[in-house]
Amino acid sequence: MAYVISNDCIACGTCISECPVEAISEGDIYTINADLCTECGTCASVCPNEAISLG
């Protein structure tokens, strides 16, 4: 089960550079490509808004 980004995302960019497989895409609210996500949890651990969790 891949990580997902909730509506609490403030599009700050913190998570993008931390993703080792580049599964996160920019937008008004960032998104995670479930096919690329390796469930490492790095993105969730750095999110200042706690907007990322396991789907």
N, C-alpha and C positions, 0 to 999 in steps of 0.2 A: 504494500500500500504506500503510495507516494505521499510526500508532504504537499500540503495545499496552503495557499495564502488567502486569508480572510479579508473582508471589507475593512478591517482595521488597518490595513496596509496604508502607509503614508508615502510610498514610493520614494523612500530616502536613498535607496541604492546600496545600502549596507550589505545585503545578502548576495547581490549579484557577484561581486568579486570573490566571495567566499565559496561559491559552489564549484566543486572540483570537476564537474561534468558539464558546466554551462547550461543547466536545465532551466534557468530562470530568465524570463523575458520581461522587458520594461513595458510600462503602460501606466494608465491612471492608477490602476492597482496591478502590481506585478503578478505574473502567473508562473507556475512550475509545470514543465512538460513531464507528465507522469511516465512516459516511455523512457525518458533519460534519467529521471531521479533514481539515485541509488540508496535512498533512505539513510544517508549518513547523519543527518540532523544538524549539520554545520550551519545551515541557513537559519534554522529555528533558534539556535544558540546565540546568534549575533543580532537577531531582530530586536530593535529597541522598543517596538510596540507589541511584542509577543503576538504577532499576527500570523505566524507560521506554525502549523501543527500537522501531525499525521492525519491523512484523509481517512 
